Every structure is written in C-alpha cells, then in structure tokens.
Amino acid sequence: MLHLKRPLATFDLETTGVNVAEDRIVEISIIKLNPDGTEETLTELVNPGIPIPIEASSVHGITNEKVTDKPSFKELASTIVDFIGDADLSGYNCLKFDVPLLMEEFLRNDIDFSMRNRKVVDVQNIFHRMEQRTLVAAYKFYCNGDLTNAHSAEADTRATLDVLKAQVEKYEELDGNVEMLSDFSKRGNAIDFAGQIVEGENGEPVFNFGKNKGKSVVEVLKTNPGYYGWMMDAQFPSYTKKVLTEIRIDAFNKGLL
C-alpha cells in the first residue's frame, strides 16, 4: 500500500497540443489522496484563450464550444494551487509533459507554485521500467479492467491512481514511500523537467543541448555572460528559464559570477 507522509495529488491534463512551451490546458483533473486514505477530486474545463485544433479535439473530445463560457486558467489558478496545497504530485508521463506544461501555465500567469521539496511520481516510468506498456494496457495488466473514456482527464487520472496503487501492491521492491517512488520513476537527471539542464557527475547543473552540452552552467555563464540573455529570449520553456535564473542568482550570491 502507499505510505503517505503528506497528500499525493495525482493529476492529468487535456490540452490544445503537445508543445509544452506554447500549448494550453483545456481540462485538468486532480485526485488528492490524503494520508488517512480519504480522497478529494477537482475537475475543471478551462478556456485556453486560443483555438483548440481539430486534431486535439479528436483525441479528448473537448471542442471550442465546450469551453467558450468556462473560466481561464488564470481564473482557476488560485483554486488549483489551494487544492494541491503541499501535496506531492503523480501522473502518467507527467515528468515529460503534464508537470512542465502545468508549470508553464502557472508562470505565464505569474503564479508562484514551488516545486522545491515536492516529490513527483511518474507512473508511466515505473510501468515502462517494469512492463513496457501504454496506460490502457497498464490498466488492463494491473487492474484487470478495460479503461473506458480514455483521454478524459478524470478517467485517465482515476486510472493512473489505480495503476499506481496496484504497482505498489504487485512489486515488493516498491515500498509505497513517495520519496522512493519519485526516485524510482525518474528518467534521467533533468533539473528543469524539459531536460535542457541536468545534473552532472558531481551534482552541479550542466547544459544538455547545443554547443555547450555537458558543460557547467555556471562556467558557461561566467565565460559567456550573453548566453543567459540568449536563452531568456529564445523559445525555451518558462520553467527552464526560471531554473537557469535561479542557478545564476545562486552563483552570483556565492561570488562565482
């Protein structure tokens, strides 16, 4: 069984597309599992403020007409932040997509949602390390059921939480501790979720792309100060820019820049 020191907020997003930096949320569903075993659910349709492509609507069934009179993310942000509270997060493929896209929405609307000391459990990564399947197959494999309404945010969120509980029951090496599950479900050593900045061998931040791949972030900023400005103006995710700025400020305060 899951051993929770604090709530675990499992969530899923339906969006206008798959570009973390540019696309928007059209539906969010969160199931918060509390340490005492009780659950709370929040599901909201969101007006993204941009047209929903037909290709996206064909996947999740949410059209422009369905969200015309729905609140924007900015209008829902405080409700979402308050609902999550100090909970750890979990989701299916959330480290690569849902968490960074959610962070983009928060940062785009000047909402300070801290990920510091907040654990993230990616159920897909646990599944892929153990069985190599999709969410529908995962639900069939672990829960012996057929996942109906796939790509409905709440249905996917419920399935993800059910699969996570079943994974903990099935594998002896998964002790149900969220910190352990978070470490186990990590893929790679990304600091910024998008994988542009990662931990080096000694734990220091290094760039993971372009001509400076493998080089210390602090050393690059020291020898080429203009690189920071270039990244801030380029089409990198907002959370990557936030992490880069935090590294820069920390290095400056330590007298390294």
C-alpha positions in Angstrom: 0.0 0.0 0.0 1.0 3.6 -0.4 2.7 5.2 2.6 2.0 8.9 2.6 3.6 11.5 4.8 1.6 14.2 3.1 -1.1 14.2 0.4 -0.4 12.8 -3.1 -2.1 14.8 -5.9 -2.5 12.6 -9.0 -3.4 14.7 -12.0 -4.0 14.7 -15.7 -4.2 17.4 -18.3 -6.1 17.6 -21.6 -4.5 20.3 -23.8 -4.6 22.1 -27.1 -1.5 20.1 -28.2 1.8 18.7 -27.1 4.1 21.7 -27.2 4.9 22.4 -23.6 6.0 26.0 -24.2 3.1 27.0 -26.4 0.0 24.9 -25.9 -2.6 25.4 -23.2 -4.7 23.4 -20.8 -8.4 22.7 -21.7 -9.2 20.4 -18.8 -7.5 19.5 -15.5 -8.4 16.8 -13.1 -6.8 16.2 -9.7 -7.4 13.4 -7.2 -5.8 14.2 -3.9 -5.2 11.1 -1.8 -4.7 12.1 1.9 -2.5 10.2 4.4 -5.7 9.0 6.2 -6.9 7.3 2.9 -9.6 9.9 2.1 -9.8 11.4 -1.4 -10.7 14.8 -2.8 -11.4 15.4 -6.5 -11.2 18.6 -8.6 -12.1 18.5 -12.3 -12.4 21.7 -14.3 -12.8 22.6 -18.0 -10.6 25.5 -19.0 -11.0 28.2 -21.6 -7.4 28.1 -23.1 -7.7 31.5 -24.7 -6.6 30.1 -28.1 -8.4 27.9 -30.6 -8.4 24.2 -29.9 -7.2 22.4 -33.0 -9.5 19.7 -34.5 -6.7 17.2 -34.1 -6.6 17.8 -30.3 -10.4 17.7 -30.1 -10.5 14.4 -31.9 -8.3 12.9 -29.1 -10.0 14.3 -26.0 -13.5 15.4 -27.3 -13.2 18.9 -26.0 -14.2 21.5 -28.6 -14.0 25.3 -28.6 -17.8 25.4 -28.0 -17.5 23.3 -24.8 -15.0 25.8 -23.2 -16.4 29.1 -24.5 -18.1 30.0 -21.2 -15.5 28.3 -19.0 -13.0 30.1 -16.8 -9.5 30.8 -17.9 -6.5 29.1 -16.2 -5.7 32.4 -14.6 -9.2 32.5 -13.0 -8.8 28.9 -11.8 -5.1 29.1 -10.7 -5.7 30.0 -7.1 -8.3 27.2 -6.7 -5.8 24.7 -8.2 -2.9 25.9 -6.0 -5.1 25.8 -2.9 -6.4 22.3 -3.7 -2.9 20.9 -4.3 -1.5 22.6 -1.2 1.7 20.9 -0.1 0.9 17.6 -1.8 3.4 15.6 -3.8 2.5 15.0 -7.4 1.9 12.0 -9.5 0.7 11.4 -13.1 1.2 9.3 -16.2 4.1 10.7 -18.3 3.9 13.7 -16.0 7.6 14.4 -15.8 7.9 14.9 -19.5 4.6 16.6 -20.2 2.0 17.3 -17.5 4.2 18.9 -14.8 6.2 21.1 -17.2 3.0 22.3 -19.0 1.3 23.0 -15.7 4.4 25.0 -14.6 4.2 26.9 -17.9 0.6 27.9 -17.2 1.5 29.0 -13.6 4.5 31.0 -14.7 2.6 32.5 -17.7 0.1 33.9 -15.2 2.6 35.0 -12.6 1.6 32.3 -10.1 4.4 31.2 -7.8 3.9 27.4 -7.5 7.0 26.0 -5.9 8.4 22.6 -6.9 11.1 22.8 -4.2 10.9 19.8 -1.8 7.8 18.5 -3.7 8.2 14.9 -4.9 6.9 13.7 -8.3 6.0 10.1 -9.1 5.7 9.3 -12.8 3.5 6.2 -13.1 4.5 5.7 -16.7 8.2 5.5 -15.9 7.5 2.9 -13.2 5.4 0.9 -15.7 7.9 1.2 -18.5 10.7 0.0 -16.3 8.6 -2.9 -15.2 6.4 -3.9 -18.1 6.8 -1.6 -21.2 3.2 -0.8 -21.9 0.6 2.1 -22.5 -1.9 3.4 -20.0 -4.7 1.3 -21.4 -2.6 -1.8 -21.3 -1.3 -0.8 -17.8 -4.9 -0.6 -16.5 -5.7 -4.0 -18.1 -2.5 -5.5 -16.8 -2.5 -4.2 -13.2 -6.3 -3.7 -12.6 -7.7 -6.4 -14.8 -10.1 -3.9 -16.4 -10.9 -2.1 -19.6 -10.2 1.7 -19.5 -13.3 3.4 -20.9 -13.3 7.2 -21.7 -9.5 7.2 -22.3 -8.3 10.8 -22.8 -11.0 12.1 -20.5 -8.9 13.9 -17.8 -10.8 12.4 -14.8 -10.9 8.9 -16.3 -7.2 9.0 -17.0 -6.5 10.4 -13.6 -8.5 7.7 -11.8 -6.8 5.0 -13.9 -3.4 6.4 -13.1 -4.0 6.4 -9.4 -5.5 2.9 -9.6 -2.4 1.7 -11.5 0.0 3.3 -9.0 -1.8 1.6 -6.1 -1.7 -1.8 -8.0 2.0 -1.3 -8.8 2.9 -0.9 -5.2 0.9 -4.0 -4.3 2.5 -6.0 -7.1 6.2 -5.2 -6.8 8.0 -6.0 -3.5 10.7 -3.5 -4.3 8.2 -0.7 -4.3 7.6 0.0 -0.7 4.9 2.6 -1.2 7.0 5.5 0.1 6.5 8.5 -2.2 10.2 9.6 -1.9 11.3 6.1 -3.1 8.6 6.1 -5.9 9.7 9.5 -7.0 13.4 8.5 -7.3 12.4 5.2 -8.9 10.2 6.8 -11.5 12.7 9.4 -12.6 14.1 9.1 -16.1 17.4 10.7 -16.4 18.7 13.6 -14.2 16.8 16.6 -15.5 16.7 19.7 -13.3 14.2 21.6 -15.4 11.8 18.8 -16.5 12.4 19.6 -20.2 15.9 18.1 -19.8 17.8 21.2 -21.1 19.6 21.5 -17.7 20.7 18.3 -15.9 22.8 17.2 -13.0 26.5 16.5 -13.9 28.5 13.7 -12.3 29.3 15.8 -9.3 25.8 17.1 -8.9 26.4 20.5 -10.5 24.0 21.8 -13.2 25.2 21.3 -16.8 23.7 22.1 -20.1 22.3 19.2 -22.0 21.9 20.7 -25.5 23.8 22.5 -28.3 27.4 23.6 -28.3 27.6 23.7 -24.5 26.2 20.2 -23.9 28.0 18.7 -20.9 29.5 22.0 -19.8 28.9 23.5 -16.4 26.1 26.1 -16.5 28.0 28.4 -14.1 31.2 28.2 -16.1 29.3 29.0 -19.4 27.6 32.0 -17.8 30.9 33.1 -16.4 32.8 32.9 -19.7 29.9 33.9 -21.9 27.5 36.2 -20.0 25.4 36.8 -23.1 24.4 33.2 -23.2 21.9 33.8 -20.4 20.2 36.6 -22.4 20.1 34.5 -25.5 18.3 31.7 -23.6 15.9 34.1 -21.9 14.9 35.4 -25.4 14.7 32.0 -27.1 11.8 29.6 -27.2 12.7 27.6 -24.1 10.0 26.6 -21.6 9.4 29.2 -18.9 10.4 26.7 -16.2 13.8 26.1 -17.9 14.3 29.9 -17.8 13.2 30.0 -14.1 15.7 27.3 -13.2 18.5 29.0 -15.2 17.8 32.3 -13.4 17.9 30.6 -10.0 21.2 29.0 -10.8 22.6 32.3 -12.0 21.4 34.2 -8.9 22.8 31.4 -6.6 26.2 31.5 -8.4 26.2 35.3 -8.1 25.5 35.3 -4.4 28.3 32.8 -3.9 30.7 35.0 -5.8 31.1 32.7 -8.7 29.9 35.2 -11.3 
